[in-house]
């Protein structure tokens, strides 16, 4: 009997230590914002070995970043209702997260109510109005969207769709384009995974007959912030797929840089199909062998066993990959860029080897808000994984983040300050097919068959 009691006592101690270790591990991953590893840890760790509060907090964060907004709202509501004492100073962050997820599922008035209440409380505490003005502006945007929704109502049936894919070439700058129509007017549209909103210029918004919303928005881009507005397309058709009531951000793409603006006038930016439409599709297969986009009726089961793709704070996509040594790499996934390049955060970690092996060069990036021209190095080759596929990029640029003319370190671009690089179209083109699955949040790359 004594032996049996000792065994039970030792087991209880072991379980207690295991629970403490699980809490430490989960807490550390949350503090590090290591969402990929946190998601895997939750999958393999028994739920009863993590404290209820940390379990809920970790679940909320992973559901937010891995595109499960419905369940994220449920968990965030529970956290704010039952765990405010444990949340402490993080309560405001959870309110903002809850509001963002309510907006993701189209509950704009509820999202606005939350932010309006937060704004009122902070104003009553004497917080400088300039510090919280963004919350007030977001409330106005949500109210305007709530009055115009619901959005993305499908007119097409659930089926498999094949859409011809054109690889546009504008003076060496390739892009994925597809034919469709807005409000019955035919056109060619840009497929851009780096766009957190559908985008259109004021001129094209007028030509396509979009309905303007009485609200202002601010979009972050290459050169900083750019003011714009929202407008609604009554119908958007891409191939055999059609949606009613589709919002576009209306943004003037002039940069103030003479050379870049001349290029923009020569090659007018077409309407940009961004992440919101892709989320409606759930899965997009870029079939480079057949030059078509395939939208399957049923998303493909994840062959990786885990997510390697997540949504970022700026409504972009981040891809987790690995280099030749197995070290993780985090890429901003942007088909609006053609050339894959490494960013300053990666350069700072590999400065010695890059300075020794790289050839000095420069990187010019023009986009919404302005132009960036920085010093770079050109490395002869780099190899990394995309899902189960291996890609080799020849002559890859490494952005130092140092301004070419002033020699000063530039502030990181809005979406890439914490990412190792930008994964562009030239990496994807090396594969027969690339699967972008936004239901289970993974990307898989399938190579061309080997020639016999």
Secondary structure as UniProt FT lines:
FT   HELIX           2..31
FT   TURN            32..33
FT   HELIX           35..44
FT   HELIX           47..49
FT   HELIX           52..65
FT   TURN            66..67
FT   HELIX           69..82
FT   HELIX           84..87
FT   HELIX           88..90
FT   HELIX           91..104
FT   TURN            105..106
FT   HELIX           108..124
FT   TURN            125..126
FT   HELIX           129..148
FT   STRAND          153..154
FT   STRAND          161..164
FT   STRAND          166..170
FT   TURN            171..172
FT   STRAND          173..182
FT   TURN            183..184
FT   STRAND          185..191
FT   TURN            193..194
FT   STRAND          199..200
FT   HELIX           202..207
FT   TURN            208..209
FT   STRAND          211..221
FT   TURN            222..223
FT   STRAND          224..238
FT   TURN            239..240
FT   STRAND          241..251
FT   HELIX           258..266
FT   STRAND          272..273
FT   HELIX           275..281
FT   STRAND          283..287
FT   TURN            288..291
FT   STRAND          292..295
FT   STRAND          309..311
FT   TURN            313..314
FT   STRAND          317..323
FT   TURN            324..325
FT   STRAND          328..333
FT   TURN            335..336
FT   STRAND          341..342
FT   HELIX           344..349
FT   HELIX           351..357
FT   STRAND          359..367
FT   TURN            368..369
FT   STRAND          370..386
FT   TURN            387..388
FT   STRAND          389..403
FT   TURN            404..406
FT   TURN            414..418
FT   STRAND          421..423
FT   HELIX           425..428
FT   TURN            429..430
FT   STRAND          433..437
FT   TURN            438..441
FT   STRAND          442..446
//
